[in-house]
Amino acid sequence: MHDILIQGGTVIDGSGAPARQADVAVRNGCIAAVGSNLGPAQRLVDATGLLVTPGFVDIHTHYDGQATWDSQLTPSCWHGVTTAVFGNCGVGFAPVRPGARDYLINLMEGVEDIPGTVLAEGMAWSWESFPQYLDALEKRHYTMDIGAQLPHAALRFYAMGERGADHQQHPSAAELDQMASLAEQALHAGALGITTSRTIKHRARDGRFTPSLTAAEPELFAIAAALRRAGKGVLEVNSDFGEGDFAILRAACEAAGRPMSLLLLQVDNAPDLWRQTLDQIHEARAAGLDVTGQVGAKSIGVLFGFETSRNPFETHPAWAPLLPLTPRERVARLQADAALRERLVTERPDDALTAWFDKAFRRTFALGPQLDYEPEASQSLAARAQREGTTAWALALQALLADEGRGLLLHPFENYTGGDFSVVQAMLADAATVMGLGDAGAHVGLICDAAGPTYLLKHWARDRTRGPKLALEMLVKKQTADTARVYGLKDRGLLAEGLRADINVIDFDRLALRAPEVVYDLPTGGRRLLQRADGYRHTFVAGVEVLRDDALTGATPGRLIRG
């Protein structure tokens, strides 16, 4: 007898094959069969009119710290994610020498916008080596499976000390040997990969660039040699792809003999660079290298609000007296004081932030209850102000005061040079890309993209109006089988006999995002943006139901995956 029988659903199995009507049987945490007339079960799940998909595999998260104190791993658990991989972009918390944690906190706070006090107080810091970090993670149970990668920054800082924080410093031969040895040790202990960052966007809180920014070939090839000797693991890279950079990374991938996953997005100062990089990925694949591009489901958009990390009025002299107030008191003061509101929108301080917003309002939008992440240029604050005979500053204040002061402004700063998602569509449709860039667990005060799996399905397969939609079967594959394959997770990502029973049952007609909200639930009362979803009837992890009707059941069957 089966443990669970999911009956009558529309099965999208993750392979890209056409959707079909079928039942899914689960026994002992695995899929026992997919088909019809599968026999009796202890529990029947009626999936009539619903989608049945594999659980989503999110390979780009930053739960490195959160996984040490939080078993739920919100917000990913609300979006059908059954496997989360972190340690991306070269930042993380192991290895770490005693007394050296402050730099890793400083780096993570700057690069990924996670409050330093949260990291300092929330983590036990009971490890030094990366294997010990994995051991600490393995002691906990989660709503989903987790996997960790070795971050280049922590590895470099451990081997080189303070010199390692300076990207212009080169490791000695002995330090290179130590880095390679520790990398191999981490891979044998279960690290799913090694990650590095080569982008000037990544800076520590104190302003220093990420330490791996200009890591030279000897350093990259030492890491590649560790990957080759271990015979396992992925090289994950976040790069600006300056002149010659792809060639260096391709050579490192070839030397490692292992897969390489590159972040791929459009930036305004080089709007065609993504296409050049994607062409280079295809050339590398044609030469036999296993290289993929990680892409997002939409633009990378910053959210500005009265409780987020930044807002347009924060440098205004009239804002300073509001800072000591609670968020509710601040909003009440603004609502009651018309003279204060008038001063905020008519008096312009002479500072860099104000000057930036004066230009940025041309591509800044009131998010509003409709949650339009692909808005027309005509809906920008600047365009509306010109039409309505007012100022963008007045519209910004009005939008932020909406919903009792919880209103948000959306500023798409990447993947939106042309003012729509045509570039995102091309990236998603390409066979050399997989889903990534959600950054769950990071950018907690400015960006809220962890809902990417939900948005991927609802927008691209159902709701899009500003261009063509994409096939639901392909989209599911991008977030399941394809992402699992990148990391060699052969036991998941498909609804097929013998694989893990990581399963979503989705009411596709109701699938929707709720508005992003600011909550104060991190250690020490730290603030973060969260976004929930509607439409997930059931999520199973290894055959255990962790989500029912969009609410957590309290079950924590998830465990650490060791590569």
N, C-alpha and C positions, 0 to 999 in steps of 0.2 A: 504494500500500500504506500502511496506517495504521502509525503508530509503536506504538500500544498499543490493544488491544481488551479491554475489561473485559466479560466474558461472564457471562450467567446470573444477574445480581444483581437485587435488588428496588430499582428506581430511585425515589427520592424527589427530585424535580428542583428543589425550592426554591420552586416557584410556589404550593404549597398543593394542587396537584392530587393525586388519589389515587395511592398507590404502584402501580407496575406492573412487570412483568417486562420487562426490556429490556437490550440491550447498549449500551455507550458506547465510541465510537471516538475516538481522540486522534491528531492529526497537527499537527506544528509548534507544539506548545504550546497548541493550541486544540482544542475539541470539534468533531470532524468530523461526527459523526452520533450520534443516539440512536434505537435501534430494533432491528430484527432483520435477519439476513442482510446484515451490513455489510461483508463482504469480509475479505480476509486482513490480518494485521498482523505486525510484527516480534516483538512480545511479546504473549502472551496472559495475561490475569489471570483466574483462575477465581473468580467472585464468587457461586457457587451457595450459597444460604442466607445471603447477606450483604446488607447495605444498601449502596447506592451513593448518596451525597449530594454536593452541592456542598461545597467547602471552607468552613469557618466564617469569617465576617467579624466580628471582635471590634472594636467601635468605641470601647470604653472601657478603654484600657490606659494605663500610665504608664512606658513603656519609653524615655522621653526621654533618660535617662542610659545605661541598659543597652545601648541600640542603638548606642552609640558604642564599646563594647568587646566585645559579645557577638553573634556571628552566629547562634547557635542560637535565642535568645529563649525560653529555658526560663522558665516551664513551658508557655507557650502551644503550643509546637511538639508537645507530647505529647497535645494535646486537639483535634486536627483543625483548628486555626486556620491558615488560609492567608493571611489579611490582618489586620494589627493596626494600629489607629489610636491615636496617643498625643498628648500635649499637652493632656489633659483637665483640667477643674476650674481652669483659669486659672493653672496652675503649669508651669514648664519652665525652659529654660536659654538662651533666645535671644529677643530681642536682649540682649546683655550688654556693658556698657562694660568696658574693661581695668581690672582691680583691683576690680571690683564683683561678682564671682561669689559672695562669701561670703554675701550676703543671699539670693540665689536658692537656695543650698545650704541655708541656715538655714530658708527657707520650705518647700522640698521635704521636708526632714527632719522638720519639724513636721507638715505637712499629710499627707504620704504615708508617713511612717515608713520612710524610706530613710536609712541611716547617712551622716552628713555626710562622714566620712573616705572612705567608698566613692566618693562623688560627687566629692570634691576630688581624689582620687588616680586614680580610674578613668577620668575623662574627660580628653581632651587639651586641651580649652578652646581650640581653634584657630580660633574664630570670634568675631565681634562681632555682625554682623547676622543676621537670621533666614535670608535667602538663603544666607549663608555656612554656617550650621548645616545647612541642607538639602544643600549641596554636600558637607559632611563626611559626612553620612549616605549620600549617593549613592556614595561611594567604597567602601562596604562591600557585601558580599553576605550574604544571610540565608536562613534556612530558609523564610521567608514574605515576602510583600510588606509594606511598612510605609508608613504615611502620618503626617505630623506636622501639628499645629495650632499656631497662634500663641497663647501664653498671655498673658492680660490682665495678670497680675502683673508679668511680665518687661517687657512693653511699657510699663507705667506707671512702673516703676522706672527704665527706661532714659530715658524722657522727663523725669521729674520728679526724679530723683536720690533722696536720702534722704527727701525729702518724700513721694515716691511710696509708701514703705513704710507710711505712716500713712493708713488708709482715710478719715480725717476731713478730710484735706487735699484741696483741689480743684485740678485743673490750670488753669493760665492759658490764655488763648486761644491763645498761641503753642505751649504744650505740647499742647493738644488738636489743633492742626494737625499737629504732629509725630507724635503718636500715630496720627492718621488716615492720614498719609502712609506711615508705617512699616507700618501694617496693610495698606494697599493694596499696598505693595511686596512684603510677605510672601505675599499671596494670588496676585499675579502670578508670584511665584517658585515657587509650588506648594503653599503651605499649604492644607490641606483645610478649614480653618475657623479661627475665633477662639473662644477659650474663656474663661469667666469664672466666678468663685465669689462667691456671696452668702450663705454659710452661716457661722454663728458656730462651727461645728465645726472650721473650718479656721483653724489658728493656726500661726505660725512656731514653731520650737523655743524661741525666747526668749519666747514667750507672746503676741506681737503678733498681732492678727487679720490675716487675708488682706487685702492692700491694696485689693482690688476689692469688699470687703464692702458698702460703701454708695456705690459709684460712682453719681453722680447722672446725671440724664437727659442733660445736655450731653456727658458722657463716653461713655455708652452710645450716644448718637446719633452721635457722631463715629466710633465703631467701625462702627455700622450703615451710615453713609454710605460708609465704605471698602468694606464688603461690596457695597453697591449699585453703586458705581463699578466695582469689579472684576468684578461680574457672576458671581461664583463664591464658593464657601465656605459653611460652616455656622456658625451661632452656637450653641455648646454652653454650657449653664448648669447650675451646681449651686447651688440656692437653698433657703433655709428657707421661702420663700413666705409671708413676713409680709404684713400688711395692705397692699394696693395693689401688691405686688411683681409679681404676674403681669401686671397692667395695664401696668406700665412695660416689662416684658419683651416683652409682646405688641406694644406700640407700637414697640419697637426692631426686632422681627422684621418688622413691617409696613413700617417705614422702610427696612430693609435689602433687602426683597424677596427674601430668601433663607430656606432652611429653618432652623428652630430645634429643637434637641434638648434636652429638659429631664430631669434626673434625677428619678425618681419612686420614692418608698419611704415606708413607714409609720414614724412615730416615736411613742414612747410618750406624750410630753407633748401631742401633738395627733393622736390615732389616726385621726381621720376626715379630716385635711387632705389626704391623698393622693387621696381620692375627690373632694374639692372641686377640687383641682388638675386631676385627670383630666377632670372636667366642663368646666373652663375650657379645657383642650386641645381638647375636642370642639367647644366654642363657637368657638374660633379656627379650627379646621379647617372648620367650617360656613361661616365667613366668608371662606374661600378661602385661609387661611394654611397653610403647610406646617410644622406643629408635631407633634412626636412625643414620647412619654415613654420614657425609657430605664429598663428594669426589670431586676431580677435574677431568678435561678432559684430563690433560697431566701432565708432570712434573711441579714442581715449579721451574722456571728458572729465574736466574738473568741476566739482560742485562747490559753489560759493553760498554760504548761509551765515546767519548770525551765530550759529553754534559750530560751524565747521572751522577748519584751520585758518581760512582766510575769508575776508569779505571786503567789498569795495570801499567801505567807510572806515576801516580800522586805523588808518593813519590820520584821519580828520581830527583836529583839536577838539571838536565837540563830542567825539566818540570817547575820549579818555575818561570823562567822569562816569561813563556807563560800564567801564571795565570791572569795577569791584562788585557790580550787581550780579545776581543770579540771572540766568537766561530769561526766566519769566518776568523778573523785575525790570530787566532791560527792555523787553518788549512792551510792558505796561507803560514805562516812561515814554517810549517812542510813540505809542498810541495816544497818550494823553497830551503830549507837548507838540502842538503844531509848529511853534516857533523853532523847536529843535529840528523837526523834520525839514522845515524850510531851509534852515542853515546848512544841514547836511547835503542838500541837493543843489544849493546855489553857490555856496562858498567852496572853491576848489583849492585845496592845499597844493603847494609846489613840491611834490616829491615823486619818486620813481614809480611807486605803486599807482598813484592817481594818473600819472601820464600813461602807464601801461593800460589801465582800464579805459581811458579815453579812446584808445585804439581798439582794445579788445571787445568793446561793446558792439563792434560791427559783426562779431561772431560769438556773441553771448546771448542766451535765450532764457526766458522764464520757463523753468521746467514744467510747472503746472500739473494738474491732476491727470492730464492725458498722457504724460510721460513720453513725449515725442523726442526720441533720440536722433531722428533724422529730419530736423526742421528745415524749412525753407529759409533762404537768406532774408526774405521779406519779413520774417518773424523775429529777426534780431532786435535787440533793444535799440540800437542806433537807427535801424530802418523804421521801426514803429514810432520812435520819437519824432522823426522827420514827418511821418504821415500824420501823427496825432497832435503836432504843434507843441510838443513838450521836450524834455531832455531825457537822455538815456539814464542819467543818474536818478531822476524822479521815478522812472519806470523800474529801475533796479530796487529802489527802496520800497516801492509799492509791492513788487514781487516778493521781496524778502519778508515783508510784514504779513503776507498771506498766510492762511492756516495758522493763525495765532503766533505769527513770527517764526514758523517753521518752513517758510517758503525757500526755494532753492533756485539758483541760477546755474545753467549748464554752459560751460565753455569747452567745446570740442577742440582740442589743441593738436591732436594727431589723427591721421586717417580721415581728415575732413577738409583738405585743401580746396577741393572743388565744390564744397558745400553740399555733398550728398555721399552716399555709400557705394558709388560705382567702383571705387578702388577696393573697398572691402569685399564687394561681390566678386571681383576678379581674383582676389586672394583666396577667398573661400572656395571658389570653383576649381582652383588649380589642384592637380593631383599630387603636387609636391608639398602640400601644406596640411597641417593638422590644427586643431583648436588649441589655443593657449591664451596668454596675456590677460587672464582674468584677475591675477594678482590677489586672490582671496587671502585675507589676513594682513594685507599691507595697504599703504596709502589710506589709512583708516579715517583721516580727517578731511580728505579731499576727493578721493575717487571711490566709486562704489560699483565695480565691475565684476564682482564675484558671481553675480546673477547671470553671467554669460551663457551657461547652458540653457537656461530658460529663454533668454532673449534670442538665442540662436534659432530655436525652434519656432517660437511664436512670431517673430518678426520676419524671418527669411522664408518660412514655409507658409505663413498664413496672413500676416498683417501688412506687409510692405506695399506701399502705393507709389513710391517715387522711382520705381524701376522694377525689373523682373524679380520674381521670387526664385527660390532654389528648391530642389527636390528634397522632401523630408527624409527620404532614405539616405541620401548623400550626407545630409546634415547630421543625422544620428551617427553614421559611420565616422564622421570627422571627430566626434566627441567620445567615441567608444572604441571600436576596433582599431582605428588609426592611432589614437593616442596611446592605447595599451601596447600596440606594436612597437612604437618608438622606444619604449622602455623594456621591451622584451617580456611583458606581462602576458604570457601566452594562455593563462588560465581564466581570462576575463575579457570583456569587451564584445562578446558575441552571445547570442542566445542559441546555444548548441549543446548537444548532449555531452555530459562530462565536465563542462566548464562551471565555474562558480555561479551560484544563483544570486547574482547581483542584478536586480530587476527593478525597472520603474513601470508603474501602471498609471497612465496620464490621461486626464480628461482634456484632450487637445482643444476642444471648443472653449473651455473655461481657462485654459492656461494663460496666466497674466502675471505681471509684476506689480507688487505693491510699491507705494512711494518710498524712496529712501528716507530713513529717519536717523537722527542722532540719538544714541543711547550712551549711558555711562556705566557699562557693565564690565569693563576691564579691571584688572587688579589696580588698587589704589584709586578706584573710581574713574579710571581713564575713559576717554571719550572715543567713540567710533561711529562711522556710518554703517548701517545695515539695510538690507533690502530683502524682503520675503517674497514668496510666490503663492499663487493659487493655482490649483489644478493637478497637484500630485496626490492621487488617490492612495497609492501605496508605493513605498520604496523598501526593497529587501536587500540586505547585505548578507551574503552567504546563507540565504534562505530565512533570515530573521528580519521581521518587519521593524524598521527603524522610524518610518514616517507613515502616518495614516491620515488622510484628509488634511494634509498640509500641517499637521502637528506631530511633533516628536513623540514616540511611544515610550522613550526612556531606555530602550534596549541599546546596548553598546557591543555589538559583535565584532567591530572592526579591530584589526591588529596591525602591528608594524610589519611591513613587507621587507624582507631582506633579499637583496639581489643575489 
